[in-house]
């Protein structure tokens, strides 16, 4: 028995990890820029603190867009009675910024909206990387 086209089939099943990494890098940069643009009118210092990394480990790919500045979380979630818990997160996660409950900063979401606005673009970038 002879199989015709086996090489082409095997090549089609091979995933180009570099292409996927490049797609995730591009998608992460789109989300990063959108997050910075979203928060910039409120606080340019917080906006400039945002960064993005793309890593691959045994569990898969991780795109991390965020800030190491605690104030960024206060802008995203709010403080005191003004904490807003979006459906993508949990109360336990966001309530760590509740602190004393006396905060007066209203939530000014910028990171989650950036993700929501651009996730379809990231999916399309990944799809394109798989068809190359």
OpenMM code with the backbone's topology and positions (N, CA, C; nanometers):
from openmm import Vec3, app, unit

residues = "UNK UNK UNK UNK UNK UNK UNK UNK UNK UNK UNK UNK UNK UNK UNK UNK UNK UNK UNK UNK UNK UNK UNK UNK UNK UNK UNK UNK UNK UNK UNK UNK UNK UNK UNK UNK UNK UNK UNK UNK UNK UNK UNK UNK UNK UNK UNK UNK UNK UNK UNK UNK UNK UNK UNK UNK UNK UNK UNK UNK UNK UNK UNK UNK UNK UNK UNK UNK UNK UNK UNK UNK UNK UNK UNK UNK UNK UNK UNK UNK UNK UNK UNK UNK UNK UNK UNK UNK UNK UNK UNK UNK UNK UNK UNK UNK UNK UNK UNK UNK UNK UNK UNK UNK UNK UNK UNK UNK UNK UNK UNK UNK UNK UNK UNK UNK UNK UNK UNK UNK UNK UNK UNK UNK UNK UNK UNK UNK UNK UNK UNK UNK".split()
positions = [
    Vec3(0.0846, -0.1175, 0.0000),
    Vec3(0.0000, 0.0000, 0.0000),
    Vec3(0.0894, 0.1241, 0.0000),
    Vec3(0.0518, 0.2180, -0.0801),
    Vec3(0.1292, 0.3411, -0.0908),
    Vec3(0.0364, 0.4591, -0.0635),
    Vec3(0.0844, 0.5504, 0.0214),
    Vec3(0.0054, 0.6695, 0.0528),
    Vec3(0.0646, 0.7861, -0.0238),
    Vec3(-0.0163, 0.8476, -0.1052),
    Vec3(0.0272, 0.9642, -0.1815),
    Vec3(-0.0017, 1.0905, -0.1009),
    Vec3(0.0943, 1.1796, -0.0977),
    Vec3(0.0738, 1.3071, -0.0293),
    Vec3(0.0986, 1.3019, 0.1202),
    Vec3(0.1581, 1.1945, 0.1708),
    Vec3(0.1809, 1.1827, 0.3149),
    Vec3(0.2687, 1.2968, 0.3677),
    Vec3(0.3716, 1.3306, 0.2913),
    Vec3(0.4597, 1.4388, 0.3343),
    Vec3(0.3828, 1.5691, 0.3491),
    Vec3(0.2950, 1.5984, 0.2533),
    Vec3(0.2160, 1.7214, 0.2593),
    Vec3(0.1199, 1.7201, 0.3785),
    Vec3(0.0617, 1.6034, 0.4048),
    Vec3(-0.0299, 1.5911, 0.5191),
    Vec3(0.0466, 1.6138, 0.6494),
    Vec3(0.1624, 1.5522, 0.6640),
    Vec3(0.2415, 1.5689, 0.7861),
    Vec3(0.2879, 1.7138, 0.8025),
    Vec3(0.3262, 1.7768, 0.6921),
    Vec3(0.3650, 1.9181, 0.6989),
    Vec3(0.2475, 2.0063, 0.7414),
    Vec3(0.1279, 1.9741, 0.6938),
    Vec3(0.0090, 2.0522, 0.7296),
    Vec3(-0.0248, 2.0365, 0.8772),
    Vec3(0.0105, 1.9238, 0.9359),
    Vec3(-0.0185, 1.8999, 1.0776),
    Vec3(0.0879, 1.9585, 1.1702),
    Vec3(0.1987, 2.0008, 1.1153),
    Vec3(0.3060, 2.0588, 1.1946),
    Vec3(0.2730, 2.2047, 1.2260),
    Vec3(0.2841, 2.2386, 1.3525),
    Vec3(0.2544, 2.3749, 1.3973),
    Vec3(0.3855, 2.4530, 1.4053),
    Vec3(0.3855, 2.5691, 1.3481),
    Vec3(0.5027, 2.6568, 1.3526),
    Vec3(0.4955, 2.7395, 1.4809),
    Vec3(0.5690, 2.6956, 1.5825),
    Vec3(0.5662, 2.7624, 1.7127),
    Vec3(0.6115, 2.9088, 1.7021),
    Vec3(0.7089, 2.9357, 1.6169),
    Vec3(0.7562, 3.0734, 1.6022),
    Vec3(0.6467, 3.1628, 1.5458),
    Vec3(0.5715, 3.1117, 1.4482),
    Vec3(0.4629, 3.1912, 1.3893),
    Vec3(0.3549, 3.2203, 1.4933),
    Vec3(0.3248, 3.1227, 1.5760),
    Vec3(0.2259, 3.1446, 1.6824),
    Vec3(0.2795, 3.2472, 1.7822),
    Vec3(0.4055, 3.2330, 1.8203),
    Vec3(0.4665, 3.3300, 1.9116),
    Vec3(0.4649, 3.4708, 1.8550),
    Vec3(0.4944, 3.4821, 1.7258),
    Vec3(0.4913, 3.6139, 1.6610),
    Vec3(0.3497, 3.6712, 1.6602),
    Vec3(0.2499, 3.5865, 1.6348),
    Vec3(0.1101, 3.6314, 1.6344),
    Vec3(0.0687, 3.6788, 1.7736),
    Vec3(0.1089, 3.6049, 1.8761),
    Vec3(0.0753, 3.6441, 2.0125),
    Vec3(0.1491, 3.7712, 2.0536),
    Vec3(0.2718, 3.7863, 2.0076),
    Vec3(0.3469, 3.9090, 2.0351),
    Vec3(0.2745, 4.0293, 1.9741),
    Vec3(0.2338, 4.0153, 1.8485),
    Vec3(0.1624, 4.1242, 1.7812),
    Vec3(0.0288, 4.1527, 1.8500),
    Vec3(-0.0440, 4.0476, 1.8839),
    Vec3(-0.1727, 4.0656, 1.9516),
    Vec3(-0.1566, 4.1290, 2.0885),
    Vec3(-0.0540, 4.0864, 2.1621),
    Vec3(-0.0279, 4.1451, 2.2937),
    Vec3(0.0061, 4.2923, 2.2845),
    Vec3(0.0816, 4.3286, 2.1815),
    Vec3(0.1168, 4.4697, 2.1628),
    Vec3(-0.0068, 4.5536, 2.1287),
    Vec3(-0.1002, 4.4963, 2.0558),
    Vec3(-0.2246, 4.5674, 2.0247),
    Vec3(-0.3029, 4.5932, 2.1529),
    Vec3(-0.3156, 4.4910, 2.2373),
    Vec3(-0.3882, 4.5060, 2.3644),
    Vec3(-0.3143, 4.6029, 2.4564),
    Vec3(-0.1820, 4.5919, 2.4620),
    Vec3(-0.1019, 4.6828, 2.5449),
    Vec3(-0.1243, 4.8281, 2.5047),
    Vec3(-0.1171, 4.8554, 2.3756),
    Vec3(-0.1343, 4.9935, 2.3293),
    Vec3(-0.2751, 5.0449, 2.3595),
    Vec3(-0.3748, 4.9586, 2.3411),
    Vec3(-0.5129, 4.9989, 2.3702),
    Vec3(-0.5305, 5.0290, 2.5190),
    Vec3(-0.4725, 4.9460, 2.6057),
    Vec3(-0.4814, 4.9704, 2.7501),
    Vec3(-0.4160, 5.1033, 2.7869),
    Vec3(-0.2991, 5.1293, 2.7288),
    Vec3(-0.2311, 5.2566, 2.7558),
    Vec3(-0.3156, 5.3744, 2.7072),
    Vec3(-0.3732, 5.3603, 2.5886),
    Vec3(-0.4583, 5.4678, 2.5357),
    Vec3(-0.5812, 5.4892, 2.6231),
    Vec3(-0.6365, 5.3794, 2.6763),
    Vec3(-0.7570, 5.3887, 2.7592),
    Vec3(-0.7312, 5.4620, 2.8899),
    Vec3(-0.6176, 5.4370, 2.9538),
    Vec3(-0.5914, 5.4949, 3.0862),
    Vec3(-0.5158, 5.6271, 3.0775),
    Vec3(-0.4531, 5.6552, 2.9658),
    Vec3(-0.3704, 5.7749, 2.9520),
    Vec3(-0.4416, 5.9050, 2.9895),
    Vec3(-0.5669, 5.9261, 2.9474),
    Vec3(-0.6326, 6.0519, 2.9864),
    Vec3(-0.6495, 6.0664, 3.1384),
    Vec3(-0.6580, 5.9556, 3.2085),
    Vec3(-0.6770, 5.9587, 3.3535),
    Vec3(-0.5443, 5.9761, 3.4272),
    Vec3(-0.4408, 5.9011, 3.3836),
    Vec3(-0.3121, 5.9085, 3.4520),
    Vec3(-0.2018, 5.8567, 3.3597),
    Vec3(-0.1204, 5.9460, 3.3082),
    Vec3(-0.0149, 5.9067, 3.2136),
    Vec3(0.0957, 5.8254, 3.2810),
    Vec3(0.1143, 5.8436, 3.4122),
    Vec3(0.2152, 5.7653, 3.4841),
    Vec3(0.1744, 5.6190, 3.4879),
    Vec3(0.0487, 5.5921, 3.5169),
    Vec3(-0.0015, 5.4546, 3.5170),
    Vec3(0.0079, 5.3966, 3.3758),
    Vec3(-0.0303, 5.4760, 3.2770),
    Vec3(-0.0252, 5.4284, 3.1380),
    Vec3(0.1160, 5.3874, 3.0993),
    Vec3(0.2144, 5.4658, 3.1366),
    Vec3(0.3524, 5.4335, 3.0984),
    Vec3(0.4085, 5.3152, 3.1769),
    Vec3(0.3414, 5.2741, 3.2841),
    Vec3(0.3904, 5.1605, 3.3627),
    Vec3(0.3522, 5.0253, 3.3022),
    Vec3(0.2627, 5.0255, 3.2052),
    Vec3(0.2188, 4.8990, 3.1453),
    Vec3(0.3263, 4.8384, 3.0560),
    Vec3(0.3328, 4.7070, 3.0576),
    Vec3(0.4260, 4.6343, 2.9729),
    Vec3(0.3611, 4.5033, 2.9290),
    Vec3(0.4301, 4.4297, 2.8425),
    Vec3(0.3751, 4.3064, 2.7886),
    Vec3(0.4868, 4.2063, 2.7652),
    Vec3(0.4620, 4.0814, 2.8017),
    Vec3(0.5559, 3.9729, 2.7736),
    Vec3(0.4800, 3.8550, 2.7151),
    Vec3(0.5481, 3.7798, 2.6311),
    Vec3(0.4942, 3.6564, 2.5752),
    Vec3(0.5926, 3.5456, 2.6106),
    Vec3(0.5432, 3.4415, 2.6761),
    Vec3(0.6296, 3.3295, 2.7134),
    Vec3(0.5624, 3.1976, 2.6778),
    Vec3(0.6458, 3.0963, 2.6635),
    Vec3(0.5980, 2.9601, 2.6341),
    Vec3(0.6604, 2.8674, 2.7365),
    Vec3(0.5761, 2.7853, 2.7995),
    Vec3(0.6279, 2.6845, 2.8917),
    Vec3(0.5547, 2.5531, 2.8681),
    Vec3(0.5703, 2.4581, 2.9583),
    Vec3(0.5100, 2.3258, 2.9401),
    Vec3(0.3566, 2.3298, 2.9405),
    Vec3(0.2988, 2.4361, 2.9922),
    Vec3(0.1524, 2.4493, 2.9959),
    Vec3(0.0961, 2.5228, 2.8749),
    Vec3(0.1829, 2.5818, 2.7926),
    Vec3(0.1363, 2.6543, 2.6751),
    Vec3(0.1886, 2.7963, 2.6730),
    Vec3(0.1182, 2.8790, 2.5999),
    Vec3(0.1580, 3.0189, 2.5804),
    Vec3(0.0937, 3.1078, 2.6869),
    Vec3(0.1659, 3.2108, 2.7262),
    Vec3(0.1133, 3.3096, 2.8197),
    Vec3(0.1456, 3.4489, 2.7666),
    Vec3(0.0424, 3.5292, 2.7481),
    Vec3(0.0598, 3.6694, 2.7118),
    Vec3(0.0185, 3.7493, 2.8348),
    Vec3(0.1131, 3.8223, 2.8904),
    Vec3(0.0891, 3.8976, 3.0131),
    Vec3(0.0969, 4.0467, 2.9828),
    Vec3(-0.0166, 4.1123, 2.9890),
    Vec3(-0.0220, 4.2581, 2.9720),
    Vec3(-0.0615, 4.3147, 3.1073),
    Vec3(0.0223, 4.3985, 3.1628),
    Vec3(-0.0108, 4.4532, 3.2936),
    Vec3(0.0941, 4.5513, 3.3422),
    Vec3(0.0822, 4.5834, 3.4686),
    Vec3(0.1702, 4.6808, 3.5313),
    Vec3(0.2159, 4.6255, 3.6650),
    Vec3(0.3370, 4.6595, 3.7050),
    Vec3(0.3825, 4.6222, 3.8387),
    Vec3(0.3511, 4.7324, 3.9386),
    Vec3(0.2790, 4.8316, 3.8943),
    Vec3(0.2415, 4.9452, 3.9791),
    Vec3(0.1037, 4.9168, 4.0406),
    Vec3(0.0974, 4.9088, 4.1726),
    Vec3(-0.0288, 4.8743, 4.2388),
    Vec3(-0.1404, 4.9726, 4.2052),
    Vec3(-0.1061, 5.0971, 4.1820),
    Vec3(-0.2063, 5.1984, 4.1496),
    Vec3(-0.2858, 5.1605, 4.0245),
    Vec3(-0.2228, 5.0890, 3.9310),
    Vec3(-0.2925, 5.0472, 3.8090),
    Vec3(-0.4135, 4.9607, 3.8429),
    Vec3(-0.3986, 4.8737, 3.9398),
    Vec3(-0.5108, 4.7892, 3.9811),
    Vec3(-0.6224, 4.8732, 4.0433),
    Vec3(-0.5871, 4.9750, 4.1209),
    Vec3(-0.6883, 5.0622, 4.1799),
    Vec3(-0.7669, 5.1365, 4.0722),
    Vec3(-0.6994, 5.1783, 3.9652),
    Vec3(-0.7693, 5.2417, 3.8537),
    Vec3(-0.8637, 5.1423, 3.7860),
    Vec3(-0.8166, 5.0203, 3.7645),
    Vec3(-0.8970, 4.9185, 3.6950),
    Vec3(-1.0201, 4.8791, 3.7761),
    Vec3(-1.0031, 4.8481, 3.9056),
    Vec3(-1.1111, 4.7918, 3.9860),
    Vec3(-1.1834, 4.8930, 4.0734),
    Vec3(-1.1201, 5.0064, 4.1040),
    Vec3(-1.1782, 5.1014, 4.1987),
    Vec3(-1.1348, 5.0670, 4.3394),
    Vec3(-1.1788, 5.1472, 4.4364),
    Vec3(-1.1435, 5.1229, 4.5767),
    Vec3(-1.2680, 5.1384, 4.6637),
    Vec3(-1.2579, 5.0887, 4.7857),
    Vec3(-1.3672, 5.1010, 4.8824),
    Vec3(-1.4971, 5.0465, 4.8278),
    Vec3(-1.6030, 5.1238, 4.8431),
    Vec3(-1.7352, 5.0813, 4.7950),
    Vec3(-1.7466, 5.0903, 4.6433),
    Vec3(-1.6444, 5.1417, 4.5779),
    Vec3(-1.6488, 5.1637, 4.4329),
    Vec3(-1.5806, 5.0523, 4.3534),
    Vec3(-1.5479, 4.9384, 4.4203),
    Vec3(-1.4845, 4.8262, 4.3516),
    Vec3(-1.5855, 4.7643, 4.2551),
    Vec3(-1.5448, 4.7471, 4.1306),
    Vec3(-1.6294, 4.6857, 4.0283),
    Vec3(-1.5668, 4.5519, 3.9897),
    Vec3(-1.6465, 4.4466, 3.9957),
    Vec3(-1.5982, 4.3126, 3.9636),
    Vec3(-1.6576, 4.2703, 3.8298),
    Vec3(-1.5783, 4.2742, 3.7222),
    Vec3(-1.6292, 4.2335, 3.5911),
    Vec3(-1.6435, 4.0813, 3.5840),
    Vec3(-1.7222, 4.0312, 3.4903),
    Vec3(-1.7481, 3.8870, 3.4837),
    Vec3(-1.6245, 3.8023, 3.4545),
    Vec3(-1.5192, 3.8597, 3.3962),
    Vec3(-1.3985, 3.7817, 3.3662),
    Vec3(-1.3160, 3.7487, 3.4894),
    Vec3(-1.3460, 3.8129, 3.6008),
    Vec3(-1.2662, 3.7935, 3.7220),
    Vec3(-1.3544, 3.7377, 3.8336),
    Vec3(-1.2950, 3.7244, 3.9500),
    Vec3(-1.3694, 3.6745, 4.0656),
    Vec3(-1.3665, 3.7795, 4.1763),
    Vec3(-1.4629, 3.7705, 4.2643),
    Vec3(-1.4647, 3.8610, 4.3795),
    Vec3(-1.3363, 3.8498, 4.4600),
    Vec3(-1.2897, 3.7273, 4.4813),
    Vec3(-1.1702, 3.7063, 4.5631),
    Vec3(-1.0492, 3.7775, 4.5030),
    Vec3(-1.0377, 3.7762, 4.3705),
    Vec3(-0.9246, 3.8414, 4.3049),
    Vec3(-0.9319, 3.9931, 4.3185),
    Vec3(-1.0454, 4.0506, 4.2845),
    Vec3(-1.0544, 4.1967, 4.2849),
    Vec3(-1.0671, 4.2550, 4.4251),
    Vec3(-1.1213, 4.1806, 4.5171),
    Vec3(-1.1418, 4.2341, 4.6515),
    Vec3(-1.0103, 4.2526, 4.7274),
    Vec3(-0.9001, 4.1992, 4.6746),
    Vec3(-0.7727, 4.2252, 4.7419),
    Vec3(-0.7357, 4.3736, 4.7369),
    Vec3(-0.8019, 4.4512, 4.6507),
    Vec3(-0.7763, 4.5951, 4.6451),
    Vec3(-0.8793, 4.6738, 4.7264),
    Vec3(-0.9699, 4.6053, 4.7917),
    Vec3(-1.0706, 4.6709, 4.8757),
    Vec3(-1.0034, 4.7395, 4.9944),
    Vec3(-0.8993, 4.6765, 5.0485),
    Vec3(-0.8201, 4.7270, 5.1619),
    Vec3(-0.9098, 4.7662, 5.2805),
    Vec3(-0.9175, 4.8930, 5.3155),
    Vec3(-0.9888, 4.9380, 5.4350),
    Vec3(-1.1368, 4.9615, 5.4091),
    Vec3(-1.1751, 4.9683, 5.2822),
    Vec3(-1.3145, 4.9968, 5.2501),
    Vec3(-1.3456, 5.1448, 5.2480),
    Vec3(-1.2446, 5.2287, 5.2735),
    Vec3(-1.2687, 5.3730, 5.2772),
    Vec3(-1.2216, 5.4429, 5.1499),
    Vec3(-1.1779, 5.3661, 5.0500),
    Vec3(-1.1283, 5.4274, 4.9273),
    Vec3(-1.2387, 5.4993, 4.8517),
    Vec3(-1.2018, 5.5992, 4.7769),
    Vec3(-1.3012, 5.6793, 4.7051),
    Vec3(-1.2786, 5.6809, 4.5538),
    Vec3(-1.1841, 5.6004, 4.5062),
    Vec3(-1.1534, 5.5997, 4.3636),
    Vec3(-1.2535, 5.5105, 4.2892),
    Vec3(-1.3252, 5.5713, 4.1970),
    Vec3(-1.4176, 5.4945, 4.1142),
    Vec3(-1.3381, 5.4112, 4.0140),
    Vec3(-1.3929, 5.2975, 3.9765),
    Vec3(-1.3274, 5.2120, 3.8780),
    Vec3(-1.3165, 5.2861, 3.7449),
    Vec3(-1.2015, 5.2712, 3.6819),
    Vec3(-1.1770, 5.3298, 3.5510),
    Vec3(-1.1164, 5.2184, 3.4644),
    Vec3(-1.1998, 5.1219, 3.4264),
    Vec3(-1.1472, 5.0054, 3.3542),
    Vec3(-1.0772, 5.0458, 3.2248),
    Vec3(-0.9609, 4.9872, 3.2043),
    Vec3(-0.8840, 5.0156, 3.0834),
    Vec3(-0.8188, 4.8901, 3.0271),
    Vec3(-0.7821, 4.7963, 3.1131),
    Vec3(-0.7166, 4.6743, 3.0665),
    Vec3(-0.8175, 4.5721, 3.0127),
    Vec3(-0.9216, 4.5440, 3.0900),
    Vec3(-1.0231, 4.4495, 3.0412),
    Vec3(-1.0934, 4.4998, 2.9157),
    Vec3(-1.1285, 4.6272, 2.9068),
    Vec3(-1.1859, 4.6744, 2.7800),
    Vec3(-1.0889, 4.6583, 2.6620),
    Vec3(-0.9595, 4.6792, 2.6868),
    Vec3(-0.8610, 4.6617, 2.5792),
    Vec3(-0.8601, 4.5167, 2.5324),
    Vec3(-0.8693, 4.4240, 2.6267),
    Vec3(-0.8759, 4.2820, 2.5907),
    Vec3(-1.0041, 4.2513, 2.5140),
    Vec3(-1.1164, 4.2993, 2.5674),
    Vec3(-1.2453, 4.2727, 2.5019),
    Vec3(-1.2494, 4.3291, 2.3600),
    Vec3(-1.1952, 4.4489, 2.3416),
    Vec3(-1.1987, 4.5155, 2.2116),
    Vec3(-1.1105, 4.4461, 2.1088),
    Vec3(-1.0067, 4.3768, 2.1532),
    Vec3(-0.9065, 4.3251, 2.0597),
    Vec3(-0.8904, 4.1735, 2.0574),
    Vec3(-0.9644, 4.1002, 2.1385),
    Vec3(-0.9446, 3.9548, 2.1419),
    Vec3(-0.9745, 3.8894, 2.0077),
    Vec3(-1.0733, 3.9398, 1.9329),
    Vec3(-1.1026, 3.8821, 1.8014),
    Vec3(-0.9853, 3.9027, 1.7052),
    Vec3(-0.9181, 4.0171, 1.7165),
    Vec3(-0.7998, 4.0420, 1.6329),
    Vec3(-0.6894, 3.9425, 1.6655),
    Vec3(-0.6717, 3.9138, 1.7943),
    Vec3(-0.5685, 3.8188, 1.8363),
    Vec3(-0.6013, 3.6792, 1.7831),
    Vec3(-0.7266, 3.6406, 1.7919),
    Vec3(-0.7687, 3.5103, 1.7392),
    Vec3(-0.7397, 3.5028, 1.5893),
    Vec3(-0.7686, 3.6092, 1.5170),
    Vec3(-0.7429, 3.6110, 1.3727),
    Vec3(-0.5922, 3.6010, 1.3443),
    Vec3(-0.5107, 3.6674, 1.4240),
    Vec3(-0.3655, 3.6586, 1.4060),
    Vec3(-0.3168, 3.5157, 1.4276),
    Vec3(-0.3728, 3.4481, 1.5271),
    Vec3(-0.3355, 3.3093, 1.5531),
    Vec3(-0.3792, 3.2197, 1.4368),
    Vec3(-0.5023, 3.2401, 1.3893),
    Vec3(-0.5497, 3.1618, 1.2760),
    Vec3(-0.4609, 3.1801, 1.1548),
    Vec3(-0.4217, 3.3046, 1.1269),
    Vec3(-0.3333, 3.3311, 1.0125),
    Vec3(-0.1992, 3.2605, 1.0300),
    Vec3(-0.1483, 3.2575, 1.1536),
    Vec3(-0.0187, 3.1922, 1.1771),
    Vec3(-0.0273, 3.0420, 1.1533),
    Vec3(-0.1450, 2.9851, 1.1704),
    Vec3(-0.1618, 2.8407, 1.1505),
    Vec3(-0.1792, 2.8046, 1.0037),
    Vec3(-0.2154, 2.8995, 0.9196),
    Vec3(-0.2381, 2.8698, 0.7785),
    Vec3(-0.1183, 2.9009, 0.6912),
    Vec3(-0.0098, 2.9475, 0.7510),
    Vec3(0.1102, 2.9802, 0.6724),
    Vec3(0.1859, 2.8539, 0.6392),
] * unit.nanometer
topology = app.Topology()
chain = topology.addChain("A")
for resn in residues:
    res = topology.addResidue(resn, chain)
    for name in ("N", "CA", "C"):
        topology.addAtom(name, app.Element.getBySymbol(name[0]), res)
